[in-house]
């Protein structure tokens, strides 16, 4: 084994320990994640679809300003759903139980 291979191996160990240190969450983040983890991921999807349907209905009723306002909620709800899924699969729950 060469000196570079030995150093690369040590760097890999150091980067793993750095990743574990970076995964520490604050109390507020842990509490938010523990509460949102209780929600099924479908909640965020259906909330987004509901926002789109409501926006469409309001647009048909010629209430353009409120339709645009509510229509813009769809993307944030989908992003919250993605965040929720990430937390459930590889968030602090996975690192703190180990």
Secondary structure, 3 states (H helix, E strand, C coil): CCHHHHHHHHHHHHHHHHHHHHCCCCHHHHHHHHHHCCCCCHHHHHHHHHHHHHHHHHHHCCCHHHHHHHHCHHHHHHHHHHHHHHHHHHCHHHHHHC
